[in-house]
Amino acid sequence: MSDINVTPFVDVMLVLLIVFMVAAPMLTSGVQVNLPDATSSPLSGQDEPLTITVAADGKIYIQDSETGFDDLASKLLAITKEKKDTRIFLRGDRTLDYGRMMQIFGSVSQSGFSNIALLTEPGARHAATQAPGSQR
């Protein structure tokens, strides 16, 4: 018989596809937050940014580790090794108080970091979620 039977190969590939489709969403790490929407272009840069996340319950995370507001500046300086030009992304849940986000932004800025960006969800879904009867 000179033909190659590809049925077992296709079966194995389909099983691997299903395994990767199920496993891929589990590989994303971080704190789950509901980011606000905005229409802007992504930031460019070569270095890996440091992410500060403020969850809906007000807890602050640097990357995946929880930290207090009072320790935020000192931990950032220790993590970045006093490198103040490090890119910092600030993510906050859309249900958070604006003042709380600006308080954290101000604390990071006062620590000497000047390359801070607020993250939003790409796209403009806010028109669809606008309250009935409100004007723009």
Backbone bond lengths (Angstrom), bond angles and torsions (degrees), N, CA, C in turn:
res aa  C-N    CA-C-N  psi(-1)  N-CA   C-N-CA  omega(-1)  CA-C   N-CA-C  phi
1 M - - - 1.457 - - 1.532 108.31 -
2 S 1.294 117.63 123.68 1.459 121.52 -175.77 1.518 113.49 -103.57
3 D 1.312 119.10 -3.43 1.468 122.00 179.68 1.528 110.20 -86.94
4 I 1.318 115.11 147.71 1.464 120.90 176.38 1.522 107.75 -96.97
5 N 1.303 115.56 129.84 1.455 121.09 178.33 1.536 108.30 -85.72
6 V 1.319 117.59 111.71 1.465 121.97 -176.09 1.518 112.75 -93.86
7 T 1.293 118.44 -2.86 1.468 121.16 -178.06 1.531 112.01 -59.10
8 P 1.334 120.64 -47.21 1.464 118.92 177.89 1.530 112.44 -62.48
9 F 1.316 116.97 -36.27 1.463 121.06 178.15 1.530 110.79 -63.09
10 V 1.312 117.28 -44.05 1.464 121.64 179.45 1.525 109.93 -65.33
11 D 1.308 118.00 -39.78 1.464 121.10 178.69 1.527 111.28 -62.12
12 V 1.314 116.08 -44.75 1.464 120.25 179.37 1.524 110.29 -64.09
13 M 1.303 117.91 -41.98 1.467 121.11 -179.58 1.526 111.54 -65.24
14 L 1.321 117.59 -38.86 1.466 119.97 177.87 1.525 111.26 -66.33
15 V 1.316 117.28 -39.96 1.464 120.12 177.41 1.522 110.11 -63.92
16 L 1.331 117.79 -43.67 1.462 120.36 177.68 1.523 111.92 -63.15
17 L 1.311 117.08 -38.79 1.458 120.77 177.42 1.520 110.92 -60.74
18 I 1.319 116.92 -45.32 1.471 120.73 179.67 1.522 110.48 -64.56
19 V 1.329 117.67 -41.24 1.467 120.64 179.25 1.522 110.36 -61.44
20 F 1.321 117.69 -45.16 1.459 119.95 179.83 1.526 112.44 -69.13
21 M 1.310 117.68 -34.00 1.468 120.11 177.92 1.526 110.89 -66.81
22 V 1.307 117.50 -34.95 1.460 120.85 178.64 1.525 110.59 -77.61
23 A 1.322 117.47 -38.27 1.465 121.05 -175.15 1.527 113.42 -79.23
24 A 1.311 118.83 -27.84 1.469 121.20 -174.89 1.530 113.61 -59.35
25 P 1.333 120.06 -46.18 1.469 118.08 178.55 1.526 113.90 -64.05
26 M 1.319 117.15 -24.56 1.464 120.62 179.71 1.522 111.94 -76.99
27 L 1.317 118.11 -16.75 1.456 121.83 -177.95 1.517 112.85 -80.34
28 T 1.328 117.74 -16.78 1.458 119.55 178.44 1.518 108.46 -73.06
29 S 1.320 115.66 129.23 1.452 119.75 -178.33 1.517 109.24 -113.10
30 G 1.283 114.63 168.28 1.445 120.08 177.66 1.507 111.62 122.66
31 V 1.296 115.19 -179.84 1.443 122.77 -179.45 1.519 107.93 -93.45
32 Q 1.302 117.46 132.74 1.453 121.89 -178.05 1.530 109.89 -78.53
33 V 1.324 116.87 118.80 1.458 122.39 175.41 1.517 108.89 -132.62
34 N 1.304 116.08 156.86 1.446 123.21 179.21 1.529 106.85 -101.38
35 L 1.347 117.57 95.59 1.462 122.17 -174.46 1.523 111.22 -75.26
36 P 1.334 117.38 147.43 1.463 120.01 174.43 1.524 110.80 -71.32
37 D 1.326 116.39 162.04 1.458 122.21 -178.88 1.525 110.35 -92.54
38 A 1.326 115.80 152.86 1.460 121.60 174.21 1.519 108.34 -160.13
39 T 1.329 114.87 154.35 1.463 119.23 175.99 1.518 107.84 -106.59
40 S 1.310 116.02 96.66 1.456 121.77 178.37 1.514 108.34 -152.08
41 S 1.325 114.89 166.23 1.462 118.95 179.84 1.522 109.84 -88.42
42 P 1.334 118.51 152.39 1.465 121.53 178.12 1.524 111.26 -64.41
43 L 1.334 115.40 152.14 1.451 120.72 178.21 1.518 109.41 -77.06
44 S 1.324 115.53 144.70 1.457 119.26 178.73 1.523 109.27 -104.44
45 G 1.316 115.95 155.31 1.454 121.06 178.49 1.507 110.07 165.24
46 Q 1.348 114.86 158.68 1.448 118.92 -176.72 1.523 112.63 -96.64
47 D 1.322 118.41 -33.66 1.453 119.53 -175.42 1.529 111.62 -82.13
48 E 1.321 115.08 157.41 1.464 121.55 179.92 1.526 108.22 -76.16
49 P 1.330 118.21 123.77 1.462 119.81 -178.83 1.528 111.45 -76.07
50 L 1.300 115.09 156.29 1.455 122.46 174.20 1.522 106.31 -93.97
51 T 1.323 117.62 130.90 1.457 121.13 -174.96 1.519 110.69 -109.23
52 I 1.328 115.14 126.97 1.462 121.68 172.25 1.517 106.37 -107.99
53 T 1.325 116.80 125.86 1.455 121.69 -177.96 1.518 109.11 -118.11
54 V 1.333 115.47 133.80 1.451 121.18 174.30 1.523 106.40 -112.98
55 A 1.324 116.38 113.18 1.461 121.88 -176.67 1.524 110.23 -76.53
56 A 1.316 116.26 170.23 1.465 121.94 -177.72 1.525 111.83 -61.35
57 D 1.336 117.20 -29.51 1.461 119.92 179.70 1.533 112.58 -84.63
58 G 1.349 117.77 2.85 1.455 122.45 176.45 1.510 114.81 92.13
59 K 1.330 118.60 -2.44 1.464 120.75 179.40 1.524 109.63 -72.16
60 I 1.322 116.06 142.52 1.463 122.77 -177.70 1.530 108.74 -105.91
61 Y 1.329 115.42 134.41 1.454 121.68 179.22 1.525 109.13 -126.61
62 I 1.331 116.15 135.33 1.456 121.63 168.78 1.517 104.79 -102.97
63 Q 1.346 115.94 115.15 1.451 122.31 -169.05 1.534 107.02 57.10
64 D 1.340 119.76 -110.34 1.461 121.73 -179.58 1.519 113.63 -111.66
65 S 1.336 118.19 -1.30 1.465 119.80 -176.57 1.531 110.50 -101.02
66 E 1.331 114.38 133.99 1.463 120.62 -178.18 1.524 110.05 -75.30
67 T 1.322 115.68 143.36 1.457 121.69 178.49 1.522 108.63 -143.60
68 G 1.306 116.19 159.26 1.454 121.25 176.79 1.522 110.76 -88.43
69 F 1.315 116.40 162.51 1.467 120.68 -179.59 1.529 110.92 -62.90
70 D 1.333 116.80 -39.06 1.462 120.55 -177.69 1.529 112.18 -67.71
71 D 1.334 117.34 -28.75 1.468 121.41 -178.42 1.523 112.93 -92.41
72 L 1.321 118.00 -3.78 1.460 121.71 -172.62 1.527 112.24 -59.20
73 A 1.316 117.40 -51.54 1.470 120.94 -176.16 1.522 111.63 -63.59
74 S 1.323 117.06 -44.80 1.467 119.41 -177.96 1.530 111.48 -67.19
75 K 1.317 117.43 -37.46 1.467 119.67 178.57 1.524 111.12 -68.96
76 L 1.328 117.20 -38.24 1.465 119.75 177.39 1.521 111.07 -62.74
77 L 1.316 116.38 -43.45 1.463 120.20 178.90 1.524 111.12 -64.13
78 A 1.334 117.16 -37.68 1.463 120.44 179.51 1.525 111.00 -70.41
79 I 1.319 116.67 -41.22 1.470 120.12 -178.68 1.521 110.96 -66.56
80 T 1.329 116.73 -42.76 1.464 120.42 -176.78 1.523 112.31 -85.23
81 K 1.326 117.77 -2.73 1.477 122.68 -179.09 1.517 110.84 56.43
82 E 1.345 114.68 45.92 1.467 122.67 178.16 1.520 113.79 63.15
83 K 1.315 117.70 17.09 1.467 121.96 178.71 1.536 107.12 -87.12
84 K 1.318 116.61 96.03 1.462 121.93 -170.22 1.519 114.30 -78.57
85 D 1.339 118.03 -6.96 1.458 119.38 177.56 1.526 112.06 -93.46
86 T 1.322 117.57 11.85 1.464 122.04 177.56 1.524 109.78 -65.43
87 R 1.333 115.83 136.27 1.465 119.65 176.59 1.526 109.12 -72.69
88 I 1.323 116.51 131.90 1.457 122.20 179.06 1.526 108.12 -124.20
89 F 1.326 115.46 125.53 1.463 121.23 176.34 1.521 107.66 -102.61
90 L 1.318 116.39 128.61 1.454 122.74 178.81 1.523 108.18 -108.21
91 R 1.328 116.29 115.41 1.465 122.66 -179.84 1.510 107.94 -111.37
92 G 1.315 117.04 133.01 1.458 120.85 177.30 1.508 111.38 -138.85
93 D 1.303 115.72 142.59 1.454 120.78 178.92 1.530 109.52 -63.13
94 R 1.322 116.27 143.82 1.464 119.96 -176.60 1.527 113.18 -66.07
95 T 1.324 118.49 -17.39 1.458 120.98 -179.86 1.522 112.36 -85.35
96 L 1.333 117.88 -5.24 1.463 121.25 -179.24 1.524 111.67 -72.47
97 D 1.308 114.11 154.52 1.458 121.60 175.11 1.533 109.04 -69.32
98 Y 1.318 116.54 134.69 1.463 122.00 -179.44 1.528 111.01 -59.24
99 G 1.303 116.67 -37.65 1.459 121.33 179.71 1.520 112.28 -62.03
100 R 1.319 116.96 -37.31 1.472 121.19 179.32 1.525 110.24 -65.05
101 M 1.331 116.96 -42.40 1.461 120.42 178.83 1.531 110.62 -64.67
102 M 1.318 117.21 -41.49 1.470 120.31 179.71 1.523 111.59 -69.63
103 Q 1.335 116.96 -29.90 1.460 120.75 175.65 1.535 109.81 -64.64
104 I 1.314 117.24 -43.86 1.466 121.45 178.58 1.521 110.08 -68.75
105 F 1.337 116.89 -42.81 1.466 121.39 177.29 1.526 110.20 -57.68
106 G 1.334 116.58 -44.63 1.463 121.52 179.78 1.515 112.67 -64.35
107 S 1.326 116.31 -39.42 1.460 120.36 178.93 1.526 111.13 -63.69
108 V 1.333 116.55 -42.64 1.465 120.66 178.73 1.526 109.78 -66.85
109 S 1.314 116.51 -41.27 1.461 121.07 -179.99 1.528 111.50 -65.53
110 Q 1.319 117.62 -41.11 1.462 121.49 179.55 1.526 111.57 -67.58
111 S 1.316 117.46 -21.14 1.464 121.07 177.14 1.511 111.71 -74.46
112 G 1.327 117.20 -7.11 1.454 121.18 177.39 1.512 114.73 107.27
113 F 1.317 117.65 -2.33 1.456 120.82 179.55 1.523 108.89 -82.69
114 S 1.328 115.76 128.82 1.465 119.25 -177.25 1.520 112.70 -115.02
115 N 1.307 117.77 -6.55 1.456 121.74 -176.29 1.533 109.12 -105.88
116 I 1.342 116.16 65.94 1.464 122.70 -175.08 1.526 108.61 -110.58
117 A 1.323 116.31 135.76 1.468 120.76 178.82 1.520 109.49 -131.00
118 L 1.326 116.03 139.49 1.459 121.73 173.22 1.519 108.39 -89.12
119 L 1.314 117.63 128.78 1.459 121.41 -178.61 1.512 111.02 -92.08
120 T 1.331 115.18 144.63 1.457 122.86 175.65 1.519 108.55 -135.19
121 E 1.313 116.63 168.02 1.453 121.14 173.38 1.522 108.23 -76.86
122 P 1.335 118.83 138.35 1.468 119.91 176.94 1.519 110.76 -70.21
123 G 1.323 115.63 149.50 1.461 120.06 179.42 1.511 110.44 101.51
124 A 1.313 114.68 172.77 1.467 120.39 -177.79 1.512 109.33 -125.05
125 R 1.319 117.05 75.30 1.456 120.36 178.29 1.519 111.43 -86.41
126 H 1.328 117.96 -7.99 1.456 120.22 -174.33 1.520 112.49 -62.85
127 A 1.310 119.14 -25.86 1.462 120.49 178.46 1.522 110.52 -67.37
128 A 1.308 117.21 -34.90 1.464 121.22 179.96 1.513 111.62 -75.50
129 T 1.337 117.78 -25.99 1.458 120.71 -178.01 1.523 112.32 -99.93
130 Q 1.312 117.36 9.92 1.456 121.00 -179.38 1.522 109.83 -69.02
131 A 1.309 116.13 141.22 1.465 120.92 -177.43 1.526 110.14 -66.00
132 P 1.348 116.31 142.72 1.475 118.92 179.54 1.530 110.66 -63.45
133 G 1.294 115.62 137.30 1.453 121.69 176.91 1.522 113.64 86.07
134 S 1.316 118.39 -6.61 1.462 119.15 178.40 1.529 109.67 -87.62
135 Q 1.315 115.76 151.30 1.454 120.43 -178.11 1.508 109.54 -108.38
136 R 1.323 115.47 155.35 1.462 120.73 179.32 1.489 110.67 -95.43
